[in-house]
Amino acid sequence: MQRAKRLGLIPPYLFGEIAKMKAAAIAEGRDLIDLGIGDPDQPTPANIIDKLTEFSHDPSTHRYDESNMGPTEFLADVAKWFQGRFGVTLDPTCEILELIGSKEGLAHAAWAFIDPGDVALVPDPAYTVVKVNTLLAGGTPYEFPLLAENNFLPDLFAIPGDVVKKAKILYLNYPNNPTGAVATREFFQQAVNFARETGVLILHDCAYSEAGFDDYKAPSIMEIEGAKDVAIEFHSLSKTFNMTGWRIGFAVGSPEALRALNTIKGNVDSKAFAAIALTAGWALNHARNDDAMALLKRRRDVLVDGLNRLGWNLKKPEATFYVWLPVPPGYTSATFAKALLEKADVLSIPGLGYGPHGDGYVRMSLTVSGDKNGEMLEEAVRRIEKNVELKW
Ligand SMILES: Cc1ncc(COP(=O)(O)O)c(C=O)c1O
């Protein structure tokens, strides 16, 4: 058996490595506090599960979904939600495309828009899927930095002209994984201006749009006039309603771009289970995530306040499940994550895994299984204080 050479382009899957370290620690019988993968630990709300039961009893959902962009009711539900949530009108016949989770859409987008030799503009740090699929499609990722001094928003107009000429797509993601940063409408306006001037298509990953704390409501890039001509935006039920295992999301925006993405999809997958899509559409307009967000907020406050007592100077993230932590002097992201794991049994993710500018940070996720009210985050802070050398 000979593997395709393109597999050699893939750096080791970040979470795969973390999973191995975690498995080894558990095999040694250690009591880990897992602040690794951002996967909601709370169950999907019961009313959503009830709806799935109802829809899944309809035998018409058991067959291939032969619709073009997704079941009509699902597309209508998304349009209704989008109007209410963002004040943006979407045409459900051509401006919404069902996805099997936003990861699937982000990955297939590279195949729809990148030819060998093309450049994809990729944030550094970023969710790893966008860079890897650019490489698999034969493209060249150009990583532009997200810097703390600029609130982790990029300076798009600083990207060199010769790079921009070869670029076909620009990946953005706000609220951002891994930094927890949020974008302003002014930034989205700049991004749309950039796309208009350069012809680059924006792929905006908005998977954490509903993971805002307090009164924070993330904007959609689609709120910017003309965005539908130059952008598509990816949404997901995963993080909103603790539905990561369900695999359902959608993309909205440029009909032409969605058609291109759907051409790849139509030749690769056969859509989500229709009962799940119908349930997702219902959930957007009827379910709530206040309880899950209240627990995450409690955890965020315990973790950030605790770390700040130990010498950090962190701002509380306004959205996402992540605390993006600069490593103390004397450490790299890898050595600090290792120290946390080996000395304090606290699992975090080294920032380097998200791109070169992630070095100097580790990511801690608030989705801690077993935590009821922040007590495991309190314990994590205690363990760090007691066991990990911090020289400020
Ligand atoms: C930034 C970002 N985008 C997209 C996804 C994928 O989410 P899903 O495929 O479950 O919709 C994730 C998952 O962790 C993520 O962090």
The ligand as a Gaussian input file, in Angstrom:
#p B3LYP/6-31G(d) Opt

LIG

0 1
 C      -13.063000      27.997000      14.901000
 C      -13.813000      26.744000      14.656000
 N      -14.490000      26.619000      13.527000
 C      -15.173000      25.500000      13.246000
 C      -15.185000      24.433000      14.117000
 C      -15.926000      23.196000      13.709000
 O      -17.136000      23.071000      14.293000
 P      -18.255000      22.103000      13.721000
 O      -17.660000      21.363000      12.547000
 O      -18.592000      21.181000      14.823000
 O      -19.359000      22.985000      13.274000
 C      -14.491000      24.512000      15.312000
 C      -14.480000      23.378000      16.242000
 O      -13.760000      23.332000      17.200000
 C      -13.789000      25.701000      15.596000
 O      -13.096000      25.848000      16.721000

